[in-house]
Amino acid sequence: MMKDKKLKNELYFIAGALIVAAIAFIIINRYKMISTENASVVIEVDGRTVATYPLCEDRIVEIESYNGGRNIVSIKDGKVNVTEASCPDKICVNHKAIKYNGESIICLPNRMTVTIVAGSSETDGKTY
């Protein structure tokens, strides 16, 4: 009798933990998928914004980076990735494409960051 009650309590605990995990998963994914309808791709070099482009417009951009470095940023089908870089390690090139609000690709040697920012349509398409 005692083992049955213990087993029942363990099953309730496991079911509760699974429900909490499922709710957390849904909340996290909803946050990631905040409307990227008006999202922009913000490119910074050495902490200074050098360009902002709409995420919805396909383009390839060459970015002059820190100390003569160079990065090629590709915006296509609502995703952004770095296709070429002059840095030695190429971590930014090997990074998966980003598509959600708040995601970033960072090239440390060239001091470049590419970030998706939702709802910043007022500066779309401007190069600084």
N, C-alpha and C positions, 0 to 999 in steps of 0.2 A: 504494500500500500504506500509506504514511504517513498519507494523508488519511483512509483508512478507519478506521485506529486512532484518529485524532483525533476523527472523527465519533462513533465508538463510545463514547469516553470522555465526550464532551459529552452524549450521550444518557443514559449512566449518571448523570452529574451532575444532569441535569434530572430524571430519574426519582427520584433520591434526594432532591432538593429538594422535589419534589411530595409524596413520602411524609412527609417531615418536616413540611411545611405541613399535610397532612391530619391527622397526629397532634396537632399543636398546636391545630388547629381543634377536634378532638374533645375534647381536654382542657379547653380554654377553655369550650366549651359545656356540658360535664359540670359544671364548677364553677358555672356560672350556674344550672344546673338542679338544684342541690342541693335536696333535697326541701323544697318550700314547703308541705307538708302542714300543719305546725304553725307556719307563718310568721306573723309579726305586722307590722303597719304601725305604726312608731314616728314620732310627730310631735313635733318640738321647735321651740320658739320661743326665740330668743336663747340657744341652748345648753342650755335646760332642757326636759326631757321633759314635755309637757303632756297627751299621750294615747297610748294603745297599744290597737290593735284587731286582732282576728284577720283575716288576709287572706281567709279563706274566707267571711266574713259580709258581705253587701252592706250598705252604709250611706253616707249623706252627712253630712259633719261640717262645721260652721262653726268655724273657728279664729280666735280673737282674737289678732292678731299684734302685733308691736312697734309702739309709738307710735300705737296706735289703728287699725292696719291690720287687714285681714280677708281670709281665704282660705277657699274652699270646697273640701274634699277629698272625692272620690268613690271608694269602694271597691266594685267591681262585677266579678263573674265572675273573681275572682282577680287583678284588675288595679287599679292605683291611679293616679288623675290629679287634677290641680288644675283644677277647672272654672271658678272665678272667683277674682279677686284684686283688691285695691284698689291694687296697685302700678302705676306708670305704664307699665312696659315689657311686662308680661304674658308674660315668657319662661317662667315656670312654667306658665302656662295653655297655652302653645303646645308645651310639652314632651310627648313621646309618653308614653303610659301605661307604668308600670313593673310588672313581674311577677316578677322574679328576685331571689334573695337578694343583698343588697348594693347594689341599685340605689337611686338617690335622685332626688328632685325638690327643687330649692332655689329659694326666693324670697328673693333678697338684700335688696331694699328692706324686706320685712316680717320678715326674719331668721327665716324658717321653713324647716325641712327635713322632708321625708317620706322615710323609709327603710324598706325591707323587710328584716326580720331573721328568718332561719330559726331554728326551734326555740326561740323564747322564749315559749312558751305560758304560763309562770307569771304573766305580767302582762297576759294578753289581756283586753281589755275595760275596763281600768282607765283612768280619767281622773284626772290629777294636779292 
